[in-house]
Amino acid sequence: MPTTDYVTVDVLRLGNEVEVDLVARCASLDPAVIRTATHLPVFASVGLPFALAEVEGLDALAAARPNLAVFHEAAARHHQEMDFSLFLYVRERQNPWRLRARMFAPLDNVMEDPATGSASGALAAYLASLASEADSQVHVTIEQGVEMRRRSIIEVDVVKVGGAVRDVRITGRCVPVMRGSIDC
């Protein structure tokens, strides 16, 4: 009977790095508030690509405002990434696996999204991939939508085996804004 070799498949896809100045201008921020100690701004995906960037603190995160003209410029520069959606985040000092985030995708008619599971999954997977352990299980809590008064809590569990992200599971709670039913 033939044997099969199994390969560890990383569910995280990384794209190009994004210029700090471009990220800052997209969010109407000073480039000095974009943190690069852990990673440079980069595209990451576990399905949909997002430009991920860490900012200096909650004040900088709260000050972010999407600049539509610069988003068009970013999309032209990074056309291979489909569009340009920006996920900014801050890590808690006491618990680096607890984050606050904001997601802007004005080119998709989403000026800001209060709960973005796909971006949260990409961010959690990327941060887990940067951790030194080859094998780990990480639980990440991401708070989003606070600045738009629609707070959500997104919980992400990431499994890393042999240095590769193998599994990403997303759950959470958000503020409902609509209910409905369809009768056929």
Secondary structure, 3 states (H helix, E strand, C coil): CCCCCCCCCCCCEEEEECCHHHHHHHCCCCHHHEECCCCCCEEEECCCEEEEEEECCHHHHHHCCCCHHHHHHHHHHCHHHCCCCEEEEEECCCCCCEEEEEEEEHHHCEEEECCCHHHHHHHHHHHHHHCCCCCEEEEEEEEECHHHCCCEEEEEEEEEECCEEEEEEEEEECCCCCCCCCCC
